[in-house]
Amino acid sequence: KRKPINNVCFPSIINDSYAPPGYQLCSVAILEQTINEYEHNFKELDYDIRQQLATWFPTYKNDILNDNKWERKGDGNIIGNGNRNND
């Protein structure tokens, strides 16, 4: 099992205006070398990132792994549509 995440932080803990009310912004850093190891297979990278996050945040595992709760942006960003109540 691959673990691609180099760093994770929650900037909205420092400044709550970084996320909508009731939500938190989770920022995940992936090294360029890791991206290259995936040969730009972003679907596989996305899957492995979610698996790794789900092990760190088991309370939110269903939201993390539920592909329908995420919106992909053209700039490579993925925006979560889940909520902090784990609905």
FENRA-V819503 format. One record per residue. D_CENTER is the distance of its C-alpha to the mean C-alpha in whole Angstrom. Layout:
[[D_CENTER] [D_CENTER]]
This chain:
[[17] [15] [13] [11] [9] [12] [11] [9] [10] [11] [13] [14] [16] [18] [19] [18] [19] [15] [14] [16] [19] [17] [13] [11] [9] [6] [7] [6] [9] [11] [14] [17] [18] [16] [15] [19] [19] [17] [19] [17] [16] [13] [13] [13] [11] [8] [10] [10] [7] [6] [10] [9] [7] [9] [12] [11] [11] [14] [15] [11] [11] [13] [10] [7] [10] [11] [11] [13] [11] [9] [11] [11] [13] [16] [15] [12] [9] [7] [8] [7] [11] [11] [13] [14] [17] [15] [17]]
